[in-house]
Amino acid sequence: MLRTLIRCGAVAGVVGLGACELEVINPNSPTTIQVKLTPADLENFLGTQFRRWHSSLHGTTANVWGMANVMSFENFSTLSNNCQGQRVGIPRPGNDNAVGNACGSEQARVFTQASEAARSVSDVLRRLDEGLTFGSEAQDLRGRSFAEFLRGVSLGYLAMIYDSASIIRPDDPLTPQGTAEPGELSGYKEVMAEALVALDNAQAAAAAAGALPASSTNFPLPSTWINGYTPTAAQFIQLIRSFKARFRANNARTPAERAAVNWDQVIADAQAGITADWKVTTNTVTGPFNTWPAQTYAYNTWHQMTPFIFGMADKTGAYGTWIATPLATRGSGSVPYFQVSDDQRLPQGADRASQQADFALTSCTGAAQICKRYFVNRQTLDPAASPSWGASQYDHARFYSWRTSGSAGTGQNGPFPFFTVAELNMLEAEGHIRKSNFAAAAALIDKTRAACGPAGAGAAGCTARPAGNGDPNTGGGLPKLAGVVADGVTPVPGGTACVPRIPVNATSAGGGTTTCGNLFEAMKWEKRIETAFTHFAGWFFDSRGWGDLAVNTPLHWAPPNEELTTRFRVGAQIYSTGGPNPTGGAATSGYGW
């Protein structure tokens, strides 16, 4: 609260004040009027808000990503930490939003902090609209662009995660105390539409600033605003357009909604997006750092790569056997899943000992070191998993050196890629596939799929990974698609070793089979492997729109029940617009689960 009203009539006889109200301003609140009193104070305040928004996603594991990553098979864990255990089961439970539910704090975190960040920067924009200046036209435009960017990404994540939220704007009505009135809830489509308006505004302001003469108050952004990221106006526009591409695609709840996305605009935004991985410098003191890549190395407790998606790289038939087995007995007998793959991002070798010798975590502990593989066959004994279908020998290990040594010897202190060029390439590739431009899509997919693995290993004719595409020494080393797959039907090359090998009719009853995927499935495989644990709930948002979640998986979360009860929602209405499982749940996936 900005202000507290203390009614003191009851103590008038003691203090001699009579009936009165004392207005007490809390000087410790980061949103008090004193913080925003002068232009310099207001600009300094604005510079703190990226960290506030970003920390809601990546400053803690206590948000919905833990639930989302087990529901999308990006992770497997039955721990109750962050409500993974409550959401990992198949058939899927709903997202409980009852008062006092055990997952309430995790479900509320992004909603609360992202809404707060959107309101804070909207307050800054209001002051600018009222005529306040930071000191120069360029400085004002830079500040406006940054504030609208934060308003856009805050609303964008509210839209993708929740079924509804308040649309927060600079011109929202004010209370008599000068604070913004809390808005009514709007559906996720309307919230995303406003997020894109904000990002358009951010882009326009950055372009206007970039057209002005260079000065100390123009772009680049101050280094403290985004933890060492100091883009020019043109580079900031690239980042803005990258988020626009991500948001347009990932707000869809169903395959029908994803198909209806404006893919021409996604393609255009992706083509105008970042040209190198967007890295934010994390710090264990100032944050944000406690994100999910830091937890994937707590083996046997927080993380295993269940075979549902990971198994699509197998060439031995193990995945086919696993799919054909009834769900309840997959992995039974405490025999964790093992596979062999030609994908160079996975450990290489015909047996477990060979894969462990190929890549061990101990080989990847140096500061700023690029790990040889993205995944590791763990050295430790495998515990029995329950449910047993989660059992696996594999863990995600791509960012282990960041986890242990960072960029200069201190773990989790250093640049981390929160938006990769590979993700942007796959957004563009998906658009081309949906527009039947298969040749353009194949060329984009090959940038990571057919790039050579470590030390040039991989398929014959593989190419060096292009500069700016992330880790320079890693790639799939898989057969090229360009010139080979010219439509959306032809299976990817590789024969029995094809990647991906996708399930067919993989129901819980078993009996399913596998087959080589097509161009679209190759795009999905690349996007999953290249973006695993890089950005918030990425596998969940994609799988939701692609129709790959297990049947009845919740498609989003309701706003915190406190937000709903204060708006006089009662009973089932505390699930907002959709009932106990908002808008129902996912249909049976295209794979059969």
DAPEFEN-V558250 format. One line per field, one symbol per residue. psi: psi as a letter, one per 20 degrees, with the letter a starting at -180 (. if undefined). A space follows every 10 residues. Layout:
BEGIN
psi=???
END
This chain:
BEGIN
psi=qhqppopjhh jhhgikiapr ppoopoiipi jqhhhjgrgg ggggghiihg hgghhhgjiq imaihgghhh ijjirpqjqi pkkghiihqp qprrnpjqpj qijghghhgg gghhgggggg hhhghggghi iqqihrgghg ggggggghgh gghghghggh gqirrpopqh kqqqrhijqq ppqrqqrhgh ghghghgghg gggghhghhh irqqrijaqr qqhihlliom qrgghhhggg hghggggggi ipirhghhhi qnhghggggg hjaqiqpopp oqpigiaphl rhhiiijmqi ghpqnqiggh iiiqjiihgg gghiqqgijp jrjlnqpqrp qioiiqqqqi rghghhhgoq hijliqpkqo qhrhqqoqhr qpqpqoqiii pqjqqpjhkh hghhibijip pjorppoioq hgggghgggg ghghjkmhgh gghghihhgj qqapkjqaqp jqqqpqqikb oijqrhkrpq hpigojajgp qqricijqpq oqqplmrhia iraqrpragg hhgggggghh jpjhrokghg gghghikjqq pjpqiaqqqq hhhghikkpr ciiijcijah npkbaqrpri ii.
END
